[in-house]
Amino acid sequence: MDPNGGKNNLSNKLSKKEAIERLKKENFRRITVSFYKYIIINDTNLFRDELYSEWSSLNVFGRIYLATEGVNAQMSVPEDNWNNFISCLNNINYLKNIHFKIAVEDDGRSFYKLTIKIRKKIVADGLGDNEYDVTNVGRHMSAIEWNDAINNGATIIDMRNHYESEIGKFKGAICPEVETFKEELPLVKDLLKGKEGEKVLLYCTGGIRCEKASAYLNEHGFSDVNQLHGGIIDYVRQINADSSIENKFIGKNFVFDDRLSERITDDVISHCHQCGKKCDDHINCINVNCNLLFLQCKKCKIKYESCCSMGCVEISRLSPEDKKELRKGMGNKKIFHSHKKVKLNLK
């Protein structure tokens, strides 16, 4: 029987509640790691099954996306199985000697199950496969080179979504008010109009979006496109390893796992979406029929019972049966759009 609850099945059989309870009972440390690689995968279904079989046997959790263009992974690996995990990767030609980003803050609770999904693309860009050469990427910069370029007046672009940059960013960065990466590419090109010959710096969480963004800008005539090597995660690793390197990132780094963020500095640059007080704690509305991602301070969390509005509080108090009935046919992926001036219903 595999550790994910299935008997020789290549999928997770535990409910979310069961998986979380299992995670709480673990008495060993886990390492949260992320990596990506743009490669051509000829048979994504076969590769997916091979990875699931190998990783589930090592009690690895995480969220992994596969596409014919490559792999994008965020994972939680038992510390005792770390060397076996590395050996497993090095035995796969696609992933041999791949570059890792280790989490800045890690309580071992980033993921509670293993999920490997096949997607059309590992980063949705809304563009055709032949519209630009994804291998023609910008120059990768170390933390020192990055800081020097900023000090010399280079234009900095945050290639993340607005809900990521609102809690943390590089000082002086342009942060497009977008919800998706495919919205951001043409917007960034327009924002940089007239700077085709100037030095442009791109950054994101771990580097994967900048690979495509730099290639896209190169395709559209920009001659000096640079990207932060390993993204924010590796930048912080470098400054933590060398105290002589100035940290130019302020606030939190948004991450796509159950932690939602990693604190980089004590600066709080955002505000509670309900009361307006300084706050940089993201939460999903506990009403699963809503699931709105928004910022909520501790006081409002108590007042609104981890919900975005009193309407959702009332729904959260319903019986499981009534909640299920109400949920039929409803979507549940929502984000608070502060830039669109959407107001929460607090009555």
C-alpha positions in Angstrom: 0.0 0.0 0.0 1.5 3.4 -1.0 1.8 6.2 1.6 -0.8 8.3 -0.2 -3.6 5.9 0.6 -4.0 4.0 -2.6 -3.3 0.3 -3.4 -1.0 0.3 -6.4 -3.0 3.3 -7.7 -1.4 6.3 -9.3 -3.6 8.9 -7.5 -4.4 10.1 -4.0 -7.3 8.3 -2.3 -7.4 10.2 1.0 -9.8 13.1 1.6 -8.3 16.5 2.4 -9.3 16.1 6.0 -7.7 12.7 6.3 -4.5 13.9 4.6 -4.2 16.9 6.8 -4.7 14.8 9.9 -2.0 12.4 8.7 0.4 15.3 8.1 -0.2 16.6 11.7 0.9 13.2 13.1 4.2 13.1 11.3 7.2 13.2 13.7 9.9 14.1 11.1 11.0 17.2 9.2 10.1 18.0 5.7 11.9 20.2 3.1 9.9 22.4 0.8 11.5 22.7 -2.6 10.6 24.0 -6.0 12.1 23.6 -9.5 11.2 23.9 -13.1 12.6 23.0 -16.5 11.6 23.8 -20.0 12.2 20.6 -22.0 10.3 18.6 -24.6 8.4 15.7 -23.0 7.2 13.4 -25.7 4.8 11.3 -23.5 3.5 13.3 -20.6 1.1 10.6 -19.5 3.8 8.0 -19.2 6.2 10.5 -17.5 3.4 11.5 -15.1 2.8 7.9 -14.0 6.6 7.2 -13.6 7.0 10.3 -11.4 3.9 9.5 -9.3 5.1 5.9 -8.6 8.7 7.0 -7.7 7.7 10.0 -5.5 4.8 8.4 -3.7 7.1 5.6 -2.6 9.3 8.2 -1.0 6.3 9.8 0.8 6.8 13.0 -1.2 3.9 15.6 -1.3 3.5 18.5 -3.7 1.8 20.0 -6.7 3.5 19.3 -10.0 2.5 20.4 -13.5 3.7 18.6 -16.7 3.3 19.7 -20.3 5.0 18.9 -23.5 7.1 22.1 -22.8 8.4 21.0 -19.5 7.8 20.5 -15.7 7.0 22.9 -12.9 7.1 21.5 -9.4 6.6 22.6 -5.8 7.2 19.8 -3.3 7.5 18.7 0.3 10.2 16.0 0.8 10.8 14.1 4.1 14.3 15.0 5.2 15.2 11.3 5.7 14.4 10.7 2.0 16.1 13.8 0.6 19.1 11.9 -0.8 16.9 9.2 -2.2 14.8 12.0 -3.8 17.9 13.6 -5.4 19.0 10.2 -6.7 15.6 9.6 -8.2 15.8 12.9 -10.1 19.3 12.3 -11.3 18.2 8.9 -12.7 15.8 10.8 -15.0 17.4 12.4 -18.0 14.8 15.2 -18.0 15.6 16.2 -14.4 19.3 15.3 -13.9 21.2 18.0 -12.0 18.2 20.4 -11.9 18.5 23.6 -10.0 16.5 23.7 -6.7 15.0 26.6 -4.7 14.6 25.7 -1.0 11.9 27.5 0.9 13.0 30.5 3.0 10.5 29.7 5.8 9.5 26.1 6.2 7.4 24.4 8.9 7.0 21.2 6.9 3.3 21.9 6.2 3.4 23.3 2.7 1.6 20.3 1.1 -0.5 17.5 2.4 -0.7 15.2 -0.6 1.0 14.4 -4.0 -0.7 15.8 -7.1 0.7 15.6 -10.6 -1.4 17.2 -13.3 -0.9 17.4 -17.1 -1.5 20.8 -18.5 -1.3 22.3 -22.0 1.6 24.5 -20.7 3.4 24.7 -17.4 2.9 28.5 -17.4 -0.2 29.6 -19.3 0.8 32.5 -21.6 -2.2 32.7 -24.0 0.2 32.5 -27.0 0.8 30.0 -29.7 3.8 27.7 -29.6 5.4 29.4 -32.6 4.9 33.1 -31.5 8.3 33.2 -29.8 11.3 31.1 -29.0 11.0 30.1 -25.3 14.7 29.1 -25.3 15.9 32.6 -26.3 15.9 33.9 -22.7 17.4 36.9 -21.1 20.6 37.0 -19.1 20.5 35.5 -15.6 21.7 37.7 -12.8 23.1 36.9 -9.4 21.9 38.9 -6.4 25.0 41.1 -6.6 24.6 41.8 -10.3 20.9 42.4 -9.7 21.5 45.0 -7.0 24.2 46.7 -9.1 21.8 47.0 -12.0 19.1 48.5 -9.8 21.7 51.0 -8.4 22.5 52.0 -11.9 18.9 52.9 -12.7 17.6 49.8 -14.6 13.9 49.4 -15.0 12.5 46.6 -12.8 9.4 44.7 -13.7 7.5 42.4 -11.3 6.3 39.5 -13.5 3.9 38.2 -10.8 0.2 38.8 -10.2 -1.1 41.8 -8.2 -2.0 39.7 -5.2 1.6 38.5 -5.0 3.2 41.9 -5.4 0.9 43.7 -3.0 2.5 42.0 0.0 6.1 42.2 -1.1 8.3 43.5 -3.9 11.6 45.0 -4.9 11.9 48.7 -4.1 11.1 50.8 -7.2 9.6 47.9 -9.2 6.8 48.3 -11.6 4.0 46.0 -10.5 1.3 45.4 -13.2 -2.2 45.2 -11.8 -3.1 41.8 -13.4 -4.5 38.5 -12.2 -2.9 36.2 -14.8 0.5 35.8 -16.5 -1.1 35.9 -20.0 -2.6 39.3 -19.2 0.8 40.5 -18.1 2.9 39.8 -21.1 1.3 42.2 -23.6 0.8 44.8 -20.8 4.5 44.7 -19.9 5.5 45.1 -23.5 3.4 48.2 -23.7 4.7 49.6 -20.4 8.2 49.3 -21.7 7.5 50.9 -25.0 10.4 53.3 -25.8 12.9 51.3 -23.6 13.8 48.7 -26.2 17.5 49.6 -26.0 17.6 50.1 -22.2 18.4 47.6 -19.4 15.3 45.8 -18.2 15.2 43.6 -15.1 12.5 40.9 -14.7 11.7 38.9 -11.5 9.2 36.4 -10.2 8.9 33.9 -7.4 11.3 31.2 -8.7 12.2 32.3 -12.2 9.8 30.2 -14.3 7.7 33.1 -15.5 10.7 35.3 -16.3 12.0 32.6 -18.6 9.0 33.1 -20.9 8.7 36.8 -20.3 12.4 37.5 -21.2 12.0 35.4 -24.4 8.8 37.2 -25.3 10.5 40.6 -24.9 13.5 39.5 -26.8 11.2 38.5 -29.6 9.7 42.0 -29.6 12.9 43.9 -30.0 14.2 44.5 -26.5 18.0 44.1 -26.6 19.0 44.1 -22.9 16.6 41.8 -21.0 17.8 40.4 -17.7 16.2 38.1 -15.2 16.9 37.4 -11.5 18.5 33.9 -11.3 16.2 31.6 -9.3 13.7 34.4 -8.6 13.0 35.9 -5.2 13.6 32.5 -3.5 17.2 32.2 -4.6 17.9 35.9 -4.2 17.0 35.6 -0.5 19.1 32.5 -0.2 22.1 34.4 -1.6 21.7 37.4 0.7 21.2 35.1 3.7 24.5 33.4 2.8 26.4 36.6 2.4 25.7 39.4 4.8 27.6 41.9 2.7 24.8 41.8 0.0 22.1 44.4 0.6 18.5 43.1 0.6 16.4 45.2 -1.8 13.2 43.1 -1.4 10.7 44.3 1.1 7.8 42.5 2.7 6.7 38.9 2.1 7.2 36.5 -0.8 3.9 35.0 -1.9 4.1 31.2 -2.4 1.7 28.8 -4.1 1.2 26.3 -1.3 -0.7 26.1 2.0 1.7 28.6 3.7 0.7 31.3 1.1 3.8 33.4 2.0 7.3 33.6 3.4 8.4 36.6 5.4 11.5 38.3 4.0 11.6 41.5 5.9 9.5 43.0 8.7 8.0 45.7 6.4 4.2 45.5 6.0 3.4 47.2 2.7 -0.3 46.2 2.3 -3.6 46.6 4.2 -6.5 44.5 5.4 -9.1 44.4 2.7 -11.8 44.7 5.4 -10.8 47.4 7.9 -7.8 49.0 6.1 -5.3 48.5 8.8 -1.7 47.4 7.9 -1.7 43.7 7.2 0.0 41.3 4.8 -1.7 38.0 5.8 -3.6 36.3 2.9 -6.5 34.0 3.6 -9.0 32.1 1.6 -12.6 32.8 2.7 -13.6 29.8 4.8 -16.9 29.6 3.0 -15.9 27.1 0.3 -18.7 28.4 -1.9 -16.7 31.7 -2.1 -13.1 30.8 -1.4 -12.1 34.4 -2.0 -8.3 35.1 -1.6 -7.9 38.3 0.3 -6.0 40.1 3.1 -7.4 39.9 6.6 -6.0 41.1 9.9 -6.3 39.2 13.1 -9.1 41.4 14.5 -11.2 41.0 11.3 -10.4 37.3 11.3 -12.2 37.0 14.6 -15.0 39.4 13.7 -15.8 37.7 10.4 -14.9 34.2 11.5 -12.3 33.8 8.7 -14.8 34.9 6.1 -14.8 37.8 3.7 -18.3 39.1 4.6 -21.1 38.5 7.1 -23.0 36.9 4.2 -20.3 34.2 4.0 -20.3 33.9 7.8 -23.9 32.9 7.6 -23.2 30.4 4.9 -20.2 28.9 6.8 -22.6 28.2 9.7 -24.9 26.0 7.6 -25.0 22.3 7.9 -22.6 20.3 5.5 -25.7 19.1 3.6 -27.0 22.7 3.0 -23.5 23.9 2.0 -23.2 21.1 -0.5 -26.5 21.9 -2.0 -25.6 25.6 -2.2 -22.3 24.8 -3.9 -23.8 23.0 -6.9 -22.8 24.7 -10.1 -20.8 27.4 -8.4 -17.2 28.2 -9.2 -14.8 28.7 -6.3 -11.7 30.4 -7.6 -11.8 34.1 -6.7 -9.3 36.8 -5.9 -9.8 40.2 -4.2 -9.2 42.8 -7.0 -8.1 45.8 -5.0 -7.1 47.5 -8.3 -10.6 47.1 -9.6 -12.0 48.7 -6.5 -14.2 45.7 -5.7 -15.6 46.2 -2.2 -16.3 43.3 0.2 -19.9 43.1 1.5 -19.4 43.6 5.1 -23.0 44.0 6.2 
